[in-house]
Amino acid sequence: MNGGKRLVAGLLLTFFAAACGPADSDNSFEQTNQGSGTPCERPGRVTPPETGTVVIDAATAPCTIEFREVVILRGTENGVLPRSPVTLGPGGTYVTATYSPAEVAFWGADGEVVRLITKRAGNGPGELGTRIWGLLVDTLADRLYAFVEGWRIEMLSLDGTFQERISTREVSAGIGTSGALLADGYIVTGHTTRPALERPMLIAARGQQVERVGPARRSYAAPLLRAGRTGVWSSERLWYELNHHSMPDGRVDVRLRREVSWFPDGTPQDAENGGRIDGPGAFVVDFAIDESRGLVFTIVQAKDPDAPGPWKEMMIGGGPVPTGDEMKRQAAMYLDGLMEVFTLDGRLVASRRYDYRPGVPLPLTARLFYRVDESGLFPAIQILEAVLVQNPE
């Protein structure tokens, strides 16, 4: 089982269907004091821009992020072994892939398996291949979207019955593992392409209608995506910027840009050159948007300020590339994970740095996060609630 237990800890990405109700009358920050520190002071009313570019304030963050454990989805011997991706399901459940091919597990609030959907590990209608890369649940429509190999999204009812398939082959676009479900029925995902080709960055599907939309880009990696109230938010991995796209044409109307010395100024040329950055190996891992509170949570990888040298020198310095535990040990010397929270109008609220990026919890929503725990005999997924508290003086 040890070979099957290897977790894909690099780019664990999740999906969620964002609430699309009316905006709050006061978009001030709200948190309960469930951490060990003093609650973070509210930043006041947040006024998101309708168009243009917002540069995030570079001042020191007044707050930090703590986490409270909600539940652990724990694998057992001869039982279900949870693995990413993770998303929210109906009735307070959590939905994950498992270490069995083409299997989806629903977990209750107590961390126990409620039920399973088990399909064939093939390429036919409703079959889920050998690895599920992304999951998205639309509770109102009784639908589960599984992003699988072969440029396709399989749509099942929540009891596992096959409904239909979205294939992106007709637009010659390999889909990414990040997607967003919008209130008007659009499913939006990013697509990968050869850096030599300039293609629209998004794939919008509505029923069987599939088209490429959005600004042109060149990159191997698909963008990260989250649903918004009036469109979709995206983030390229190689530069610290979030874009809001209006739909259905995918044009960018708002940019949120974070300019810091420890994250290189990524450009389309970086992506064109194979997606490699000549700086410290920084990239955006994931993000979450809470438009009702006007908050953005980002998770990025950055160079450890105490690192003995650039990460790429260790990786391509002529010696053997380390693997397994040695890779983790050396990565911890060179790389950090960083979680930041800022407002949609550009104020930095909170920041927390972790030694080695896989230790950073990843978002289900802007309140709930998860962390893969592979330290025990069987893999487990820890569900956490984020709490913002004042930085100690």
C-alpha positions as CSV (number, residue, x, y, z in Angstrom):
1,M,0.0,0.0,0.0
2,N,3.0,2.3,0.5
3,G,3.3,2.9,-3.2
4,G,-0.4,3.8,-3.5
5,K,-0.2,6.1,-0.5
6,R,1.9,8.7,-2.3
7,L,-0.1,11.9,-2.0
8,V,0.0,14.5,-4.8
9,A,1.1,17.3,-2.4
10,G,2.3,19.7,-5.1
11,L,-0.9,21.3,-6.6
12,L,-3.8,20.0,-4.6
13,L,-6.7,22.0,-5.9
14,T,-10.3,22.1,-4.8
15,F,-13.6,23.3,-6.2
16,F,-16.6,25.0,-4.7
17,A,-19.9,26.5,-5.8
18,A,-19.9,30.1,-4.4
19,A,-23.1,31.6,-2.9
20,C,-24.6,34.0,-5.3
21,G,-27.0,36.0,-3.1
22,P,-27.4,39.7,-2.7
23,A,-24.4,41.7,-1.4
24,D,-24.2,42.5,2.3
25,S,-25.1,46.0,3.3
26,D,-21.8,46.3,5.2
27,N,-18.9,44.2,3.8
28,S,-16.9,44.5,7.0
29,F,-14.8,41.7,8.3
30,E,-16.5,39.3,10.7
31,Q,-14.8,36.5,12.6
32,T,-15.4,34.7,15.9
33,N,-12.7,34.4,18.4
34,Q,-12.1,30.6,18.2
35,G,-8.3,30.9,18.1
36,S,-5.9,31.5,20.9
37,G,-5.3,35.2,20.2
38,T,-7.2,38.4,20.2
39,P,-9.8,38.7,17.3
40,C,-8.5,40.7,14.3
41,E,-9.9,44.2,14.2
42,R,-12.3,44.8,11.3
43,P,-10.7,46.7,8.4
44,G,-13.9,48.7,8.0
45,R,-16.1,48.8,4.9
46,V,-14.7,47.2,1.8
47,T,-15.4,48.9,-1.5
48,P,-14.4,46.6,-4.4
49,P,-13.6,48.4,-7.6
50,E,-15.8,47.8,-10.7
51,T,-12.9,48.1,-13.1
52,G,-9.1,48.7,-13.1
53,T,-6.1,47.5,-11.2
54,V,-5.7,47.4,-7.4
55,V,-2.2,47.0,-6.0
56,I,-2.2,45.4,-2.6
57,D,-0.8,47.5,0.2
58,A,2.7,46.4,1.1
59,A,2.5,47.4,4.7
60,T,3.0,44.8,7.5
61,A,-0.1,42.7,8.1
62,P,-1.8,43.5,11.4
63,C,-3.1,40.0,11.8
64,T,-2.2,36.4,11.4
65,I,-4.2,33.2,10.7
66,E,-5.0,30.4,13.1
67,F,-6.9,27.2,12.5
68,R,-9.4,25.2,14.5
69,E,-9.9,21.6,13.7
70,V,-13.4,20.7,12.6
71,V,-13.1,17.0,11.8
72,I,-10.6,14.4,10.4
73,L,-11.5,12.2,7.5
74,R,-9.4,9.2,8.4
75,G,-8.5,6.2,6.4
76,T,-8.5,2.8,8.0
77,E,-7.1,-0.6,7.2
78,N,-9.3,-2.4,4.7
79,G,-11.4,0.7,4.6
80,V,-11.7,3.8,2.5
81,L,-8.5,5.9,2.1
82,P,-9.3,9.6,1.3
83,R,-7.2,11.6,-1.1
84,S,-7.4,14.9,-2.8
85,P,-9.4,16.5,-4.4
86,V,-11.7,17.6,-1.6
87,T,-14.9,19.7,-1.9
88,L,-18.1,20.4,0.0
89,G,-21.2,18.1,-0.5
90,P,-24.9,18.3,0.4
91,G,-26.0,18.4,4.0
92,G,-22.7,19.3,5.6
93,T,-20.8,16.4,3.9
94,Y,-17.3,16.4,2.5
95,V,-16.6,14.8,-0.9
96,T,-13.2,13.3,-1.8
97,A,-11.5,11.0,-4.2
98,T,-10.0,7.8,-2.7
99,Y,-7.0,5.6,-3.4
100,S,-9.3,3.2,-5.2
101,P,-9.5,4.2,-8.9
102,A,-12.7,5.9,-10.1
103,E,-14.2,6.1,-6.6
104,V,-15.8,9.1,-4.8
105,A,-16.5,9.1,-1.1
106,F,-19.0,11.2,0.9
107,W,-18.0,11.8,4.5
108,G,-20.3,13.0,7.3
109,A,-19.7,15.7,9.9
110,D,-18.3,13.0,12.2
111,G,-15.6,12.0,9.8
112,E,-17.1,8.7,8.9
113,V,-17.9,7.5,5.4
114,V,-21.6,8.0,4.5
115,R,-21.6,6.4,1.1
116,L,-19.5,5.7,-2.0
117,I,-19.8,6.2,-5.7
118,T,-17.8,3.6,-7.5
119,K,-17.5,3.6,-11.3
120,R,-15.4,1.8,-13.9
121,A,-11.8,3.1,-14.3
122,G,-12.2,3.6,-18.1
123,N,-12.9,6.2,-20.7
124,G,-16.5,5.4,-21.5
125,P,-19.5,7.6,-20.6
126,G,-19.7,8.0,-16.8
127,E,-16.4,6.2,-16.2
128,L,-13.8,8.1,-14.2
129,G,-10.4,7.0,-15.6
130,T,-7.6,6.0,-13.2
131,R,-7.3,9.3,-11.4
132,I,-9.9,12.0,-10.5
133,W,-8.2,15.4,-10.6
134,G,-11.0,17.7,-9.6
135,L,-14.5,17.5,-8.0
136,L,-17.3,20.1,-8.0
137,V,-20.8,19.6,-6.5
138,D,-23.9,21.5,-7.5
139,T,-26.4,20.5,-4.7
140,L,-29.3,22.4,-6.2
141,A,-29.0,20.6,-9.5
142,D,-28.2,17.2,-7.8
143,R,-25.0,17.0,-9.8
144,L,-21.4,16.0,-9.3
145,Y,-18.7,17.1,-11.8
146,A,-15.6,15.0,-12.0
147,F,-12.6,16.3,-13.9
148,V,-10.7,13.3,-15.3
149,E,-8.1,12.4,-17.8
150,G,-8.9,12.6,-21.5
151,W,-9.9,16.3,-21.7
152,R,-13.3,15.6,-20.2
153,I,-15.7,16.4,-17.3
154,E,-18.0,13.6,-16.3
155,M,-21.4,14.8,-14.9
156,L,-23.1,12.4,-12.5
157,S,-26.1,12.7,-10.2
158,L,-25.3,12.6,-6.5
159,D,-26.3,9.0,-6.4
160,G,-23.7,8.2,-9.2
161,T,-26.0,7.9,-12.2
162,F,-24.3,9.2,-15.4
163,Q,-25.9,12.3,-16.9
164,E,-23.7,13.7,-19.6
165,R,-20.1,14.5,-20.5
166,I,-18.3,17.7,-21.4
167,S,-15.4,17.1,-23.8
168,T,-13.0,19.9,-24.7
169,R,-11.4,18.0,-27.6
170,E,-13.7,19.9,-30.0
171,V,-11.9,23.1,-29.0
172,S,-8.5,21.4,-28.9
173,A,-7.9,22.4,-25.3
174,G,-6.6,20.2,-22.5
175,I,-8.5,21.1,-19.3
176,G,-7.0,22.0,-16.0
177,T,-7.8,20.6,-12.6
178,S,-9.4,23.8,-11.3
179,G,-12.9,24.9,-12.2
180,A,-15.8,27.1,-11.2
181,L,-19.6,26.6,-11.4
182,L,-21.5,29.8,-12.0
183,A,-25.1,30.6,-11.2
184,D,-26.2,30.9,-14.8
185,G,-25.2,27.3,-15.7
186,Y,-21.7,27.9,-17.0
187,I,-18.9,25.7,-16.0
188,V,-15.6,27.5,-16.4
189,T,-12.2,25.8,-16.4
190,G,-8.7,26.8,-17.5
191,H,-6.9,25.0,-20.2
192,T,-3.3,24.1,-20.8
193,T,-1.5,24.7,-24.1
194,R,1.9,24.6,-25.6
195,P,3.8,27.9,-24.8
196,A,4.3,28.5,-28.5
197,L,0.6,28.8,-29.0
198,E,-1.4,31.8,-27.9
199,R,-4.9,30.7,-26.9
200,P,-7.8,32.1,-24.8
201,M,-7.2,31.1,-21.2
202,L,-10.7,29.9,-20.2
203,I,-13.1,27.2,-21.4
204,A,-16.7,28.0,-20.8
205,A,-19.2,25.1,-21.1
206,R,-23.0,25.4,-20.9
207,G,-24.7,22.1,-21.7
208,Q,-22.9,20.7,-24.7
209,Q,-21.8,24.1,-25.9
210,V,-18.0,24.5,-25.3
211,E,-16.0,27.5,-26.3
212,R,-12.7,29.2,-25.5
213,V,-13.1,32.7,-24.0
214,G,-11.0,35.3,-22.2
215,P,-7.7,36.9,-22.8
216,A,-5.0,35.2,-24.8
217,R,-2.1,33.6,-22.9
218,R,0.8,31.2,-23.3
219,S,1.4,28.7,-20.5
220,Y,1.7,25.1,-19.8
221,A,-0.2,25.4,-16.6
222,A,-3.9,26.0,-16.5
223,P,-5.0,29.0,-14.3
224,L,-6.5,28.6,-10.9
225,L,-10.3,29.5,-10.8
226,R,-12.9,30.4,-8.3
227,A,-16.5,31.4,-8.8
228,G,-17.7,34.9,-8.1
229,R,-21.1,36.5,-7.9
230,T,-21.0,38.1,-11.3
231,G,-18.2,36.1,-13.1
232,V,-15.1,34.1,-12.3
233,W,-11.8,34.9,-10.6
234,S,-8.6,33.5,-12.0
235,S,-4.9,33.4,-10.9
236,E,-1.9,32.6,-13.0
237,R,0.7,30.5,-11.1
238,L,3.7,32.5,-12.1
239,W,2.8,36.0,-11.1
240,Y,1.0,37.2,-8.0
241,E,-2.1,38.6,-9.6
242,L,-5.8,37.8,-9.4
243,N,-8.2,38.7,-12.3
244,H,-12.0,39.0,-12.3
245,H,-13.5,37.9,-15.6
246,S,-17.0,39.0,-16.7
247,M,-19.0,36.2,-18.4
248,P,-19.8,34.9,-21.0
249,D,-16.9,36.6,-22.9
250,G,-14.3,36.1,-20.2
251,R,-12.8,39.6,-20.4
252,V,-10.8,40.9,-17.4
253,D,-12.4,43.9,-15.7
254,V,-10.6,43.9,-12.3
255,R,-7.0,43.0,-11.4
256,L,-5.7,42.5,-7.9
257,R,-1.9,42.7,-7.9
258,R,0.5,41.9,-5.0
259,E,3.9,43.4,-5.6
260,V,6.6,42.0,-3.2
261,S,10.3,41.5,-3.5
262,W,10.1,37.7,-2.6
263,F,7.8,36.9,-5.5
264,P,9.4,37.5,-9.0
265,D,7.7,39.7,-11.5
266,G,6.3,37.0,-13.6
267,T,5.5,37.8,-17.2
268,P,4.0,35.9,-20.2
269,Q,7.6,35.5,-21.3
270,D,8.3,33.3,-18.3
271,A,5.4,31.1,-19.2
272,E,6.5,31.0,-22.9
273,N,9.9,29.7,-21.7
274,G,8.5,26.6,-20.3
275,G,6.9,28.1,-17.2
276,R,10.2,28.4,-15.4
277,I,11.1,31.4,-13.2
278,D,14.8,32.4,-12.8
279,G,14.1,33.7,-9.3
280,P,13.4,31.8,-6.1
281,G,10.8,29.3,-7.5
282,A,7.7,31.2,-6.3
283,F,4.2,30.4,-7.5
284,V,0.6,30.8,-6.5
285,V,-0.7,27.5,-5.1
286,D,-4.4,28.3,-4.5
287,F,-6.7,31.1,-3.5
288,A,-10.3,31.6,-2.2
289,I,-12.6,34.6,-2.6
290,D,-15.3,35.7,-0.1
291,E,-17.0,38.6,-1.9
292,S,-19.7,39.0,0.9
293,R,-16.9,40.0,3.3
294,G,-14.6,41.5,0.7
295,L,-11.7,39.2,1.5
296,V,-9.2,37.2,-0.5
297,F,-7.2,34.3,0.9
298,T,-4.1,33.3,-1.1
299,I,-1.6,30.5,-0.7
300,V,1.8,30.9,-2.4
301,Q,5.1,29.2,-2.4
302,A,8.1,31.5,-1.8
303,K,11.8,31.2,-1.0
304,D,12.8,30.6,2.6
305,P,14.6,33.8,3.7
306,D,17.2,31.6,5.4
307,A,17.8,29.4,2.4
308,P,21.4,28.7,1.5
309,G,20.8,29.6,-2.2
310,P,18.1,29.6,-4.9
311,W,16.0,26.4,-5.1
312,K,16.8,25.9,-8.8
313,E,20.6,25.7,-8.0
314,M,19.9,22.7,-5.8
315,M,17.6,21.1,-8.4
316,I,19.8,21.6,-11.5
317,G,23.3,22.1,-10.0
318,G,24.6,19.0,-11.6
319,G,24.1,16.6,-8.8
320,P,21.4,13.8,-8.4
321,V,17.9,15.1,-7.8
322,P,16.7,14.0,-4.4
323,T,13.5,12.0,-3.9
324,G,11.2,11.0,-1.1
325,D,12.0,12.1,2.4
326,E,15.3,13.7,1.2
327,M,13.5,15.9,-1.3
328,K,11.2,17.0,1.5
329,R,14.1,17.7,3.8
330,Q,15.9,19.8,1.2
331,A,12.7,21.5,0.1
332,A,12.1,22.6,3.7
333,M,15.5,24.3,3.6
334,Y,14.8,26.3,0.4
335,L,11.0,26.9,0.3
336,D,8.3,28.3,2.5
337,G,4.6,28.4,2.2
338,L,2.8,31.7,2.8
339,M,-0.9,32.4,3.4
340,E,-2.1,36.0,3.0
341,V,-5.4,37.7,3.4
342,F,-6.3,41.0,1.8
343,T,-9.4,43.0,1.0
344,L,-10.8,43.5,-2.4
345,D,-9.9,47.2,-2.2
346,G,-6.2,46.5,-1.6
347,R,-5.5,46.3,2.2
348,L,-3.3,43.6,3.6
349,V,-5.1,42.0,6.6
350,A,-3.2,38.9,7.6
351,S,-0.1,36.9,6.7
352,R,1.4,33.7,8.0
353,R,4.6,31.9,6.8
354,Y,5.1,28.1,7.0
355,D,8.3,26.1,6.7
356,Y,7.8,24.1,3.5
357,R,4.7,24.8,1.5
358,P,2.8,21.5,1.8
359,G,2.1,22.3,5.4
360,V,-0.2,25.2,4.4
361,P,-3.9,24.3,4.6
362,L,-5.7,24.7,1.3
363,P,-9.1,26.3,0.9
364,L,-12.5,24.7,0.5
365,T,-14.1,28.1,1.0
366,A,-12.7,31.3,2.5
367,R,-13.7,29.9,6.0
368,L,-13.0,26.2,5.7
369,F,-9.7,24.7,4.7
370,Y,-8.2,21.2,4.5
371,R,-4.8,19.7,5.0
372,V,-3.6,16.3,3.9
373,D,-1.9,14.3,6.7
374,E,0.3,11.4,5.6
375,S,2.3,11.1,8.8
376,G,0.3,8.1,10.1
377,L,-0.1,4.6,8.9
378,F,-3.1,5.6,6.7
379,P,-3.8,8.9,5.0
380,A,-6.1,11.3,6.5
381,I,-7.6,14.7,5.6
382,Q,-8.0,17.3,8.3
383,I,-10.8,19.9,7.9
384,L,-10.0,23.2,9.5
385,E,-11.8,26.5,10.2
386,A,-9.7,29.7,9.6
387,V,-9.7,32.3,12.4
388,L,-7.9,35.7,12.0
389,V,-6.3,37.0,15.2
390,Q,-4.1,40.1,16.0
391,N,-0.4,39.7,15.6
392,P,1.3,39.8,19.0
393,E,3.0,43.1,19.8
